[in-house]
Amino acid sequence: MASGGCMKVTKYFLFLFNLLFFILGAVILGFGIWILVDKTSFIAVLQSSSHSINIGSYILIAIGGVTMIMGFLGCVGAVNEIRCLLALYFTFLLLILIAQVAVGVFIYFQREELKNEMSTIIDKVIVSYNPDDGENDSAESTWDYIQHNLECCGWRSYQNWTMNENVSNRTNYYPCSCVQNSKVSNGFCNATVEDLYSSGCDKQVESWLQDNLGVILGVCVGVAVIELIGLILSMCLCRKIQNEDYTKVPKY
């Protein structure tokens, strides 16, 4: 009797867990779609010069879709006590957890290379920056928005803008988004070096990451813990179903 009650508790805990897992998949799916369609954030700047961001968003969409399917399979398998679905769910969840750890390790050891790639992407945006030509408007307006709101200029410093032909061919001529207290946040303005924001945007981005590192790590650890709980619950329920089926076999 106690074993049956324990099995029911495990079953419904696993159902609730997979319901949350289904919702998590929907959030990941929505985030991947947001990256593809968003044109007003820093991501839009990276998208314009690198296909890696689009590839990453498609991967997020795929992971979100698979997670939703897994959540659905886990719910059905738990409520109906279907061992094959639970075993399939356990296998996929284990593979996803291993893949997440592998990606985390890769990003950690490749962080300098990724930072250099981001720097290269921003350099391309700065070099080609010309609001008057009507090309690459989304990336340029987004970069203006970042400089204006984060109060920074260039990627490493304002000197990055000397790579731009419009700036290098004129004196005291910089993007308006670099100018302190400027009411205009796009196009070029006449300004001296003293009028520009002194820090580069890389420092501001790093500062934002450091300020939010605890939240990012918390989310990652939370997801990993949820997945581990799912693995344990599905394994326990599978074993209980197997033991229950064995006790139902007639003995002669």
Secondary structure, 3 states (H helix, E strand, C coil): CHHHHHHHHHHHHHHHHHHHHHHHHHHHHHHHHHHHHCCCCHHHHHHHHCCHHHHHHHHHHHHHHHHHHHHHHHHHHHHHCCHHHHHHHHHHHHHHHHHHHHHHHHHHHCHHHHHHHHHHHHHHHHHHCCHHHCCCHHHHHHHHHHHHHHCCCCCCCHHHHHHCHHHHCCCCEEEHHHECCCCCCCCEEECCHHHECCCCHHHHHHHHHHHCHHHHHHHHHHHHHHHHHHHHHHHHHHHHHHHHHHHCCCCC
